[in-house]
Amino acid sequence: MSSENERAEGGAEGAPPEQLALIRESVRKAAAPRAKPRTWRGAALAAELPVARVLVDKGVLHLDRYFDYAVPAELDADAQPGVRVRVRFGAGRGRVRDGRREGGGLIDGFLVERRADSDYSGPLAALAQVVSPEPVLGEELLGLARAVADRYAGSLADVLQLAVPPRNARAERRSAPAPLPPPAAPGPGTWERYAHGPAYLESLASGGAPRAVWNALPGPEWAEELARAVAAALASGRGALVVLPDGRAVARLDAALTGVLGEGRHAVLTADAGPEKRYARWLAVRRGSVRAVIGTRAAMFAPVRELGLVALWDDGDDSHSEQHAPQPHAREVLLLRAAQDGCAFLLGGWSCTVEAAQLVESGWARPLVASRERVRAAAPLVRTVGDGDLARDEAARAARLPSLAWQAVRDGLRHGPVLVQVPRRGYVPRLACAVCRAPARCRHCAGPLEGQESGAALRCGWCGREESGWHCAQCGSFRLRAQVVGARRTAEELGRAFPAVPVRTSGREQVLDTVPGAPALVVSTPGAEPVAEGGYAAALLLDGWAMLGRPDLRAGEDALRRWIAAAALVRPQSAGGTVLVVAEPTLRPVQALVRWDPVGHAVRELAERAELGFPPVSRMAAVAGPGEAVAEFLRTAELPPEAEVLGPVPMPGTPAGRARRPGAPPAGEHWERALVRVPPGSGAALTTSLKAAQAARMARGGGTPVRVRMDPPDIG
């Protein structure tokens, strides 16, 4: 070849210099080795960054990593980071034929990154399809999802299933509206009732990142106060995100935001909107058309641009805890977002959890509270009826309500509606023998018998069978007494006592949002209390022992939170508002309600938990499953040296005929649960060790399942 090149150059002697240079360049190109274009099954691959790093939608821990795929040239333009893709994955993916990797079933995934080369030495399978060119997974959302997965010992794919809603093609075809300019900074409004309220809004509006735990005053003003905080964040040119416990709270904040900001400045993300509308709103947020988001717990992952504020209302509500793996809590997710984005944080509620008290105690957040004079002016008068009062009360022995309760109801009905909170739904959910007090059980499954409306047969709460000929297996008596009276029975009794007054019920079957301000009796289960126009004239909180007697670490905190949520709907004491709680007055939660001091109650609870080494001072994990499987898991897990294992102890099973509770063992199986706790600072090490042990167990396959949950809400 070299001799041919020399002859070609020699034959060109006497040629002009420009022509001679062209001849030499053509000779050089002809002599250079030709690189074959990269192909897959005969198809050309992308010229630049031909490798796609993909997160497959497989929520198993031993596959919690990225997989590399080749990018065909025809998919090069659409295969950008953040888009949804489909790839071949499975047993066939490991088969190589004619130097090409092929086979496997199609599975969804997210394209995370484009790369020039792969760490994998073998041939790569190619992307099968780009589902949509819409990038839905940005770097911030991916980083947040990874942080949540690491904190809860879960997989990244499981977190993204919670964070990214399912695709809707019609919603993607909609054009995004142009973003509106930032609004003007709002005035303080009712934030002036709090010592540092106006300063908090000023800091938000000026681009600051204040962090506060807000103990809201009773009354309906909380929604407007949250709306003003959102408006202040928008005024600084940033976004805002508020997570609320239920649709009713979202509707109230939605109305308040519309009044403060006007239409089109915020998006509502709830499941009630339907798949298409919810995905369209989510896309508007991701594209930057809307900068403020409110919603229930699924909104905690909303991809708000330039996030300036994250806020959470009533963090003690159970609905903030996700039931799907890895079961994150909205409060912890928003704390991670505040740390990741350096934005402001606001945790608000009428009550106060120990987690909120710890944020203040550690100095991470500042308290945002009103003076005691303001609290006394806004709160109703709270009175108690204890066991001693009930023993001396003839009316209480003959009927369910003490004389003081009847008097409070009568006085309240003269001025407006009266709220009656009953901790149990149904008619008579618990019955016992009137002679020996033995619980009334079903003859078929030993489930608890429940009373229905007057004249109806008894019914089993587990299998649903009716029982018409019950008699006590212990003493043979045919007489029954109510152990617990439900909301429907209470409404029936009150209806007979006050025949001229309308009686409304609000509970699982039908939850009322509002009721008129006219005199009426409103019987509600905790959390379903409707808002009365102008506030309730009085509230009656029955059967306090039923909430305080639960064998759970949070029983007192939850009871106080539910009582305060109901009492906050009552008019102030200056307007005649009265609350009567039927519970032992000497108990700490009852005293906190009388003084309207939820913060003091939370601080004392936090101090006791610190002494005992319980959460939130320590990090804790629950390991549940069949006894042998739990024991083997704990033996193989490389727990931190400071880890302490409590248990295992038997778990209550799922009764036959009843729906299985999240995390409960299947019907007929006997499980055990062990608690693993570590001191502050060792939570990450505990999570890493449990995740590694679970991944190794899944990789081996064929074993009995073991469930791991970080920060379990119930450890009683």
Salt bridges, closest charged atoms under 4 A:
GLU25 OE2 - ARG28 NH2 2.58
ASP64 OD2 - ARG146 NH1 3.19
ASP64 OD2 - LYS691 NZ 3.05
ASP68 OD1 - ARG53 NE 2.87
ASP76 OD1 - ARG114 NH2 2.70
GLU102 OE1 - ARG41 NH2 3.10
GLU102 OE2 - ARG97 NE 3.13
ASP108 OD1 - ARG86 NH1 2.67
GLU113 OE2 - ARG115 NH1 3.80
ASP119 OD2 - ARG53 NH2 3.45
ASP119 OD1 - ARG115 NH2 3.67
GLU134 OE2 - ARG286 NH2 2.39
GLU134 OE1 - ARG287 NH2 2.81
ASP150 OD1 - ARG146 NH1 3.64
ASP150 OD1 - LYS691 NZ 3.57
GLU172 OE1 - ARG167 NE 2.97
GLU221 OE1 - ARG193 NH1 3.86
GLU224 OE2 - ARG228 NH2 3.08
GLU225 OE2 - ARG193 NH2 2.62
ASP254 OD1 - HIS266 NE2 2.61
GLU276 OE1 - ARG170 NH2 2.95
GLU276 OE2 - ARG174 NH2 2.98
GLU306 OE1 - ARG291 NH2 3.21
ASP314 OD2 - ARG561 NH1 3.23
ASP315 OD2 - ARG331 NH1 2.90
ASP317 OD2 - ARG561 NH1 3.92
ASP318 OD2 - ARG562 NH2 3.93
GLU322 OE1 - ARG297 NE 2.93
GLU322 OE2 - HIS324 ND1 2.87
GLU332 OE1 - ARG151 NH2 3.20
GLU332 OE2 - ARG331 NE 2.98
GLU355 OE2 - ARG331 NH2 3.93
GLU355 OE2 - ARG554 NH2 2.31
GLU373 OE2 - ARG376 NH2 3.81
ASP389 OD1 - ARG392 NH2 2.93
GLU394 OE2 - ARG397 NH2 2.18
ASP411 OD1 - ARG414 NH1 2.57
GLU453 OE2 - ARG488 NE 2.76
GLU467 OE1 - ARG443 NE 2.93
GLU492 OE2 - ARG496 NH1 2.94
GLU493 OE2 - ARG489 NE 3.23
ASP513 OD1 - ARG252 NH2 3.13
ASP543 OD2 - ARG400 NH2 2.35
GLU557 OE2 - ARG554 NH1 3.11
GLU557 OE1 - ARG609 NH2 3.81
ASP558 OD2 - ARG550 NH2 3.14
GLU605 OE2 - ARG588 NH1 3.17
GLU608 OE2 - ARG588 NH2 2.61
GLU632 OE1 - ARG697 NH1 3.67
GLU644 OE1 - ARG677 NE 2.98
ASP711 OD2 - ARG151 NH2 3.56
ASP711 OD1 - ARG619 NE 2.99
